[in-house]
Amino acid sequence: MKCEICKKKIEETFLKKILGTYVKNGKGKKHAVCFECQKKFPSKEELLKQL
């Protein structure tokens, strides 16, 4: 799976969970975001602006 902001591959645990998070936009669509982009953009609003 790739980060939708920086397009890098998101690492997964052995149970296939991502090391990052999912952010829902206003329409309810989920976007995968990596850990590094989470650190750069701490609030949900900033993350959604970058998408």
Beta strands, then each sheet from edge to edge (+ up, - down):
strand 1: 20-24
strand 2: 30-34
sheet 1: 1+ 2-
end
